[in-house]
Amino acid sequence: MPQRDPFRASEVESRRTRPAKPPLSRDAIVEEALHQLTAEDGGAMSLRKIAKALDTGPASLYAYVDDMSELRALVLDHALAAVRVDDAEGPWRDRLEALLRSYGKVLASSPSLAQMAFQTTAVGPNALRIAETLLEILAEAGVDRPTAAWAIDMLTMFVTAVAAEHAHGADPGAPDGAVAQAINRAPASEYPRVHAAREEIMSGTGEERFAWSLDVLVRGILSRAQS
């Protein structure tokens, strides 16, 4: 019986016929991480899962990112590419609200993304693009640079908190069932002010509360700038 020649081209799969593996890069790692974070099956990302998806070993990822903290910052910035900074025209107030609503909508698209934004500061061109636009809008409103520099942090933190509520299915800004129950059951003898204000505390939709809170923040920023 003739022996098979293991080196015959017809019997061995040539490496040149296999699909080429995409080159590993920071962009590929960040893209895959964001995909895992926003996946419908729970949105958990890990270096091991990312490496497996990219057909490489976890250790090879450290040539492009230092650790998970850096990766989270890069992933958040990559997600913020979807934030529209020029959706609205006209007065600065309209443009500010449109930008912040777009920011919140992007974060609220994924509970995991919104939650990560609480614990992570985005690092990259998209976060800088948003900051630059916010500073430009506030400068147009007459806000001095030191006040504006702190104001953009406060505004984005507020929107991040609302987005996290919305991403988990709650009416953003409105008290949920457990809170409403606790307030309604609070005895007047122990909590007279809470009891007296219970209807006002429970009133309003999430949209109304968002608009009201943003108005209060903006008025406070303007008054601080004028003082």
C-alpha positions, 0 to 999 in steps of 0.5 A: 500500500503506497504511503501518503506524502505529507508534503504534497500540496494536494494533501496539505492545506496551504497557509496561503489559502486560509482567510487572512487574520485581521491585523491586531491594533488598538482600534480593533481591540477597542471596537471589539470591547465596545461590541462586547460591552453593548451586546444584548446578552448582558454587556460584559467585556474582558481581555480574555473574551476580546483576545478570543474574538480577535484570534490572539492571546490575552498577553498580546493585547498589552502591547496596545493597552496598559490595563482595563482602566485604559481600555474602558477610557478608550471604549467610552471615548469610542462610544462618544463618537456618536454624540452629535455636537451640531444638531441644533442651530440658533441660540446657544441655549438650544445648542447646549440642550441638543448636545446634552440630549445627544450625549445622554441618548448615546449613554442610555443606549446600553445599561453597561455603557451608562454604568461605565461612564459613572466610573470612567473618564473618556480619553480621546478625540471624541471627549475633547470634541464634546468639551471643546463644543461645550466651552464654545457654547458657554463662552457665547453665553458669556460664561468666563473660562474658569466657570465654564471649565468646571461647568462642563464636568457638572453638566456631563455628570448630570446627564450621565446620571439621568442616562443610567436611570433611563438605560435601566428602564426607569422614567429618568428623574422620576421616583421609582415604585419603591421610593414612591411607596416609601414617601407615601407611607412616611407618617406625618408625625415623624416626617411632617415636611416629607408628608406635606410635600409628597404630591410635589415630590412624586409629580412630573415626568422624567422629561419635565424633571430633566428640563427643569434640572438642566434649567436650574444648572444653567441658571446657576452657571450663568449667575456664578459667571456674573457674580 
